[in-house]
Amino acid sequence: MDILRRINRRKRRPRPLRWLILLLLALWLGMGLFQALRPLPEGLSVEQPWRPADNVQLLLDQTWQTADGQRHSRQQIFDQVLEIIGQARHLVVLDMFLFNEFAGQNSFRSLSSELSQALISARSRHPGMEVILITDPFNTLYGGVDNPQLRALQQAGVQVVMTPLQQLRASNPLWTGLWSLCCRFVGNSSEGGWLPNPVGQGKVTLRSYLHLANFRANHRKTLVADAGDSWTALVTSGNPHDASSRHSNQALRFDGSAALDLLQTEQAVARLAGLDTRHWPQPAVSQPPATGPRLRVLTEGEVRDALLQLIDSAQPGDRLDMEVFYLSHRPLVEALISARQRGVTIRALLDPNRDAFGREKNGIPNRQVAWDLHRAGIPLRWCATSGEQCHRKWLRLDRADGSSELISGSANFTRRNLDDLNLETDVQLAANRDHPAMADARSAFERLWSNADSITYSLPYEDFADHNVGRYLIYRVMEATGLSTF
């Protein structure tokens, strides 16, 4: 009996290792929840007021391949970016996600070099001008590689602001919770790496990979600059990234009060990094325009809300066209299906998700979402890419009453891009259907959808249809958990 009592007492004793493991799991879970639900910094996820749409221009980059295998690219976006910088006298604020030469062999254009030289030249012409580049730490692999473009800009007096991503909500809370406990305070170095560089030649440290797995990003692509006594701005889906220079992208350029609204949204990001922006001009307080074309700036989760409101407002007789690099956001997919069931005419042009800078992808998430839309009776076509990406992110609604609305910008239609995780900027334009920007957007979509001029811009749904249940389930898990790169 004494032996049994001793065995029972031994069983009832607390086991330190078990309690330590439970404590660590609780800390991991708690930190993951905190990182996923932390309050957004002030000034993010905003809906700016409607403003008069002054001098709005739609800009398009398009790549296509002719029947003899020759690739052609028509470029407008960064030509306009260079022009805007060239006319500035007082302030240039550029916020770009990718600003590097990574994987840039055989690029169509050396966009990062072109833009760097434009910013350096602007500073040289006007030494007192404030030139600020806000960008993402991915451009140095979080301190793991040297970026010669950013180094040259700093040496020329351009303020290079690395977005402090740790202040954003966690896109991948399972990893970020652990990262915050074990690895966040570990620095990085561009020397001594032993792992293959995921975006180029050479080696990088394990710390770069550990940081990358957080999947946080400043994904904005914006420019604001003065034009003497006025202000001009540009919001795009394109990056000044050499390997992206053949991608098909879109941008809206505009002037006036809305440009200062955009500048105000960039102040919020600059403040995260401790930059003093109190001297920057502020937008005027004014009533929204009662008539005529109007425009407003949207960031983060407000892009999602505007997209859902626009789709939900569509009625029978309306036509909705969209062209998207990534489509996976479940509420948005369900809203599209509901609109189709109400009698709205919908067409979706999607990237097949097969090309990623020389690497072949498996089609997730677009091919899986396309299956959902196809079953709902929504016509789909695939961009006919040949190494480049169909990188646009825009949606246009033409109403039966003759009005149109367009939402265009940096945000892919995914959980990460729309649910207050990444930093994003879009513009919403409302005007008559014959407004030049609307007419240009419509004709561009029609050209791609119908393969105008006997050029194969797009392919039928069957060419990349994927009805594999296993991959569909993988997409749903990746979208729900954040364990993905889209």
Secondary structure, 3 states (H helix, E strand, C coil): CHHHHHHHHHHHCCCHHHHHHHHHHHHHHHHHHHHHHCCCCCCCCCECCCEECEEEEEEEEEEEECCCCCEEEECCHHHHHHHHHHHCCCEEEEEECCCECCCCCCCCCCHHHHHHHHHHHHHHHCCCCEEEEEECHHHHCCCCCCCHHHHHHHHCCCEEEECCHHHCCCCCHHHHHHHHHHCCCCCCCCCCCCEECCCCCCEECHHHHHHHCCCCCECCEEEEEECCCCEEEEEECCCCEHHHCCCEEEEEEEECHHHHHHHHHHHHHHHHCCCCCCCCCCCCCCCCCCCCCEEEEEECHHHHHHHHHHHHHCCCCCEEEEEECCECCHHHHHHHHHHHHHCCEEEEEECCCCEECCEECCCCCHHHHHHHHHHCCCCEEEECCCCCCECCEEEEEECCCCEEEEEEECCCECHHHHCCCCECEEEEEEEECCCHHHHHHHHHHHHHHHCHHHCCCEEEHHHCCCCCHHHHHHHHHHHHHCCCCC
